[in-house]
Amino acid sequence: MVDFSLALKRAHTLLASLVANLPNILVGLLVLTAFVLISRLVPKIIGRLLSGHRNAQNLSYVLSRLASWVVVTAGVFLSLSLVVPSLSVGDLVQLLGVTSVAVGFAFRDIFQNFLAGILLLLTQPFSLGDRIQVKGYEGRVEDIQTRATRIRSDEGETVIIPNATLFTESVVVRRPYQNRRLEVDVNLKGVALERVRPALLEAVRRVPGVLHEPPPQVLVAAIAPDSLTLRLRWWILGGTNGLESKDRVLEAAQRVLAQAAAQPQPSA
């Protein structure tokens, strides 16, 4: 015959311990509930504090989530210390340390991108609407999220760049209100430089989108035995499509060079 006396004795002891500990459990639940309620107020407080920030929406979202998790975690550990009084502060710190190391190894890349996103939002090396170039990708910044930044390329493609890459790699930033300098090289052969330089300058100046100040330039970039390499330089507004501007300048330069080559050259 099966003897249940030992099992009943253990169940009785467990029930008695639970009843004796019931006040601590109730207090722990009340404390945890209070911390959860506080964590829900944190986003509103942070939103008001960051209302004048340039990236207020994204930064408020990131910091609110981080602060809410900190508040809830503090509530959980405080509740545990009330429910289980035998747990010392050292035990809780040790538990937190072991948990942090395990989670850190498992989600290292996620945390790296998350922290990089916070730093990017705080330092603001670029903002929404700016054009950035990093590791061969270039486009307009559309969104800065906790894990990655989304840009739109000139081809209409959406490129997702991890925030850790943007924080550790060299990034070229072009703001909409900052002028950009562009340049292309053209080959001059069989035509005297003094004949085409004024025409090239005027042709570049007439291209739509080319700024008159600073003025365009036509410079000699290289000299070969039977030809010259001319470098055309000009400035455009920050929000102008650079590829289209180069296409128009090259087209205008080609017309000038073709007209000059078709004209009879002066005898030596």
C-alpha positions as CSV (number, residue, x, y, z in Angstrom):
1,M,0.0,0.0,0.0
2,V,1.3,3.4,-1.0
3,D,2.2,5.7,1.9
4,F,1.2,9.3,1.2
5,S,2.2,10.6,4.7
6,L,5.5,12.0,3.6
7,A,4.0,13.8,0.6
8,L,1.2,15.2,2.7
9,K,3.7,16.4,5.3
10,R,5.7,18.2,2.7
11,A,2.6,19.8,1.2
12,H,1.5,20.9,4.7
13,T,4.8,22.4,5.3
14,L,4.8,24.2,2.0
15,L,1.2,25.5,2.6
16,A,2.1,26.7,6.0
17,S,5.2,28.5,4.6
18,L,3.0,30.1,1.9
19,V,0.4,31.3,4.4
20,A,3.1,32.7,6.7
21,N,4.7,34.5,3.7
22,L,1.4,35.7,2.3
23,P,1.8,39.3,3.7
24,N,5.2,39.6,2.0
25,I,3.8,38.3,-1.2
26,L,1.0,40.8,-1.2
27,V,3.4,43.6,-0.4
28,G,5.7,42.4,-3.2
29,L,2.8,42.4,-5.7
30,L,1.7,45.9,-4.6
31,V,5.3,47.2,-5.1
32,L,5.6,45.5,-8.5
33,T,2.3,47.0,-9.6
34,A,3.4,50.4,-8.4
35,F,6.6,50.2,-10.5
36,V,4.7,49.0,-13.5
37,L,2.4,52.0,-13.3
38,I,5.4,54.3,-12.9
39,S,7.0,52.8,-16.0
40,R,3.9,53.7,-18.0
41,L,4.2,57.4,-16.9
42,V,7.9,57.5,-17.9
43,P,7.2,57.9,-21.7
44,K,5.0,61.0,-21.0
45,I,7.7,62.6,-18.8
46,I,10.5,61.9,-21.3
47,G,8.3,63.1,-24.2
48,R,7.8,66.5,-22.4
49,L,11.5,66.8,-21.6
50,L,12.5,66.2,-25.2
51,S,9.7,68.1,-26.9
52,G,12.1,70.7,-28.3
53,H,14.6,68.1,-29.6
54,R,15.2,67.8,-33.3
55,N,14.7,64.0,-33.2
56,A,12.2,64.1,-30.4
57,Q,9.9,61.4,-31.6
58,N,12.5,58.7,-32.2
59,L,14.7,59.7,-29.2
60,S,11.7,59.8,-26.9
61,Y,10.7,56.3,-28.1
62,V,14.1,54.8,-27.5
63,L,14.7,56.4,-24.1
64,S,11.2,55.7,-22.9
65,R,11.6,52.0,-23.6
66,L,15.0,51.9,-21.9
67,A,13.8,53.8,-18.9
68,S,10.6,51.7,-18.6
69,W,12.6,48.5,-18.6
70,V,14.9,49.9,-15.9
71,V,12.0,50.8,-13.7
72,V,10.3,47.4,-14.2
73,T,13.5,45.6,-13.5
74,A,14.1,47.6,-10.3
75,G,10.5,46.7,-9.3
76,V,11.0,43.0,-9.9
77,F,14.2,42.9,-7.8
78,L,12.7,44.9,-5.0
79,S,9.6,42.6,-5.0
80,L,11.8,39.6,-4.8
81,S,13.7,41.0,-1.8
82,L,10.3,41.5,-0.1
83,V,8.9,38.1,-0.9
84,V,12.1,36.2,-0.2
85,P,13.7,38.1,2.7
86,S,16.6,35.6,2.7
87,L,17.8,37.1,-0.6
88,S,20.5,39.6,0.2
89,V,21.5,42.6,-2.0
90,G,24.6,40.7,-3.0
91,D,22.6,37.7,-4.2
92,L,20.4,40.0,-6.3
93,V,23.4,41.8,-7.8
94,Q,25.0,38.4,-8.5
95,L,21.8,37.2,-10.2
96,L,21.6,40.4,-12.2
97,G,25.3,40.0,-13.3
98,V,24.9,36.4,-14.4
99,T,21.7,37.2,-16.3
100,S,23.3,40.3,-17.9
101,V,26.3,38.3,-19.1
102,A,24.2,35.5,-20.5
103,V,21.8,37.9,-22.3
104,G,24.7,40.0,-23.4
105,F,26.4,37.1,-25.2
106,A,23.1,36.0,-26.8
107,F,22.0,39.4,-28.0
108,R,25.4,41.1,-28.4
109,D,24.7,42.5,-31.9
110,I,21.2,43.7,-31.0
111,F,22.5,45.5,-27.9
112,Q,25.4,47.0,-29.9
113,N,23.0,48.4,-32.5
114,F,20.6,49.6,-29.8
115,L,23.2,51.5,-27.9
116,A,24.7,52.9,-31.1
117,G,21.2,54.1,-32.0
118,I,20.8,55.9,-28.7
119,L,24.2,57.6,-29.2
120,L,23.3,58.6,-32.8
121,L,20.1,60.2,-31.6
122,L,21.8,62.0,-28.8
123,T,24.8,63.3,-30.8
124,Q,22.9,63.9,-34.0
125,P,25.7,63.5,-36.6
126,F,22.8,63.5,-39.2
127,S,19.1,64.1,-39.2
128,L,16.0,63.0,-41.2
129,G,16.3,64.4,-44.7
130,D,20.1,64.5,-44.8
131,R,21.9,62.6,-47.4
132,I,24.6,60.1,-46.1
133,Q,27.1,57.9,-47.7
134,V,28.6,54.9,-45.9
135,K,30.3,51.7,-47.2
136,G,29.2,52.3,-50.8
137,Y,25.6,53.1,-49.9
138,E,24.2,56.6,-50.4
139,G,20.7,58.0,-49.9
140,R,18.4,60.3,-48.0
141,V,17.8,59.4,-44.3
142,E,14.1,58.5,-43.9
143,D,14.1,57.0,-40.4
144,I,16.4,56.4,-37.4
145,Q,15.2,53.4,-35.5
146,T,16.6,51.6,-32.4
147,R,18.4,48.9,-34.4
148,A,19.0,50.4,-37.8
149,T,18.7,53.5,-39.9
150,R,16.7,53.5,-43.1
151,I,17.8,55.5,-46.1
152,R,16.3,55.9,-49.6
153,S,18.8,55.7,-52.5
154,D,18.5,57.7,-55.7
155,E,17.3,54.5,-57.4
156,G,14.3,54.3,-55.1
157,E,15.7,51.4,-53.1
158,T,15.3,51.2,-49.3
159,V,18.6,50.5,-47.6
160,I,18.7,49.3,-44.0
161,I,22.0,50.1,-42.3
162,P,22.8,48.8,-38.8
163,N,23.4,51.6,-36.3
164,A,26.7,50.1,-35.2
165,T,28.0,50.5,-38.7
166,L,27.0,54.1,-38.8
167,F,28.7,54.7,-35.4
168,T,32.0,53.0,-36.2
169,E,32.5,53.6,-39.9
170,S,33.3,56.9,-41.7
171,V,30.0,58.6,-42.9
172,V,29.7,61.4,-45.4
173,V,26.8,63.7,-44.5
174,R,25.3,66.1,-47.0
175,R,22.7,68.4,-45.5
176,P,19.9,69.9,-47.7
177,Y,21.0,73.5,-46.9
178,Q,24.7,72.9,-47.6
179,N,26.0,73.4,-51.1
180,R,27.9,70.5,-52.8
181,R,30.9,70.7,-55.2
182,L,30.9,68.3,-58.1
183,E,33.5,67.6,-60.7
184,V,34.0,65.6,-63.9
185,D,37.0,65.1,-66.2
186,V,36.8,65.5,-70.0
187,N,39.5,64.9,-72.6
188,L,40.6,67.7,-74.9
189,K,42.4,66.7,-78.1
190,G,43.2,68.6,-81.2
191,V,41.7,71.9,-80.0
192,A,43.6,74.7,-78.2
193,L,42.7,75.2,-74.6
194,E,42.2,79.0,-74.9
195,R,39.5,78.4,-77.5
196,V,37.3,76.0,-75.4
197,R,37.9,77.1,-71.8
198,P,35.6,80.2,-72.0
199,A,32.9,78.2,-73.9
200,L,33.1,75.4,-71.4
201,L,32.7,77.8,-68.4
202,E,29.7,79.5,-70.0
203,A,28.1,76.1,-70.9
204,V,28.5,74.8,-67.3
205,R,27.1,78.1,-65.9
206,R,24.0,77.7,-68.1
207,V,23.2,74.2,-66.9
208,P,20.1,74.2,-64.7
209,G,20.9,73.8,-61.0
210,V,24.5,75.0,-61.2
211,L,25.2,77.8,-58.8
212,H,26.9,81.0,-60.0
213,E,28.6,81.5,-56.7
214,P,31.1,80.0,-56.2
215,P,31.7,80.2,-59.9
216,P,32.4,77.1,-62.1
217,Q,36.0,76.2,-62.9
218,V,37.8,74.6,-65.8
219,L,41.2,73.3,-64.7
220,V,43.9,71.3,-66.4
221,A,44.1,68.0,-64.5
222,A,46.6,66.1,-66.6
223,I,48.8,66.6,-69.7
224,A,49.6,64.0,-72.3
225,P,51.7,64.3,-75.5
226,D,48.7,64.8,-77.7
227,S,45.8,65.7,-75.3
228,L,44.8,67.5,-72.1
229,T,42.5,66.3,-69.3
230,L,40.3,69.1,-68.2
231,R,38.5,69.0,-64.8
232,L,35.1,70.8,-64.7
233,R,34.1,71.9,-61.2
234,W,30.8,73.5,-60.1
235,W,28.5,73.8,-57.1
236,I,24.9,72.7,-56.6
237,L,22.4,72.9,-53.7
238,G,22.5,70.2,-51.1
239,G,19.2,68.6,-52.1
240,T,20.0,68.5,-55.9
241,N,20.6,65.1,-57.5
242,G,24.3,65.0,-58.2
243,L,24.1,62.2,-60.8
244,E,21.6,64.2,-62.9
245,S,23.7,67.4,-62.6
246,K,26.8,65.5,-63.8
247,D,24.9,64.1,-66.8
248,R,23.7,67.6,-67.8
249,V,27.2,69.1,-67.4
250,L,28.8,66.3,-69.5
251,E,26.2,66.8,-72.2
252,A,26.8,70.5,-72.3
253,A,30.6,70.0,-72.4
254,Q,30.3,67.4,-75.2
255,R,28.4,69.9,-77.3
256,V,31.1,72.5,-76.8
257,L,33.9,70.2,-77.6
258,A,32.1,68.8,-80.7
259,Q,31.5,72.4,-82.0
260,A,35.2,73.3,-81.4
261,A,36.5,70.2,-83.1
262,A,34.2,70.9,-86.2
263,Q,35.6,74.4,-86.6
264,P,38.8,74.8,-88.7
265,Q,41.9,75.2,-86.5
266,P,44.2,78.2,-87.0
267,S,47.4,77.4,-88.8
268,A,50.6,77.4,-86.8
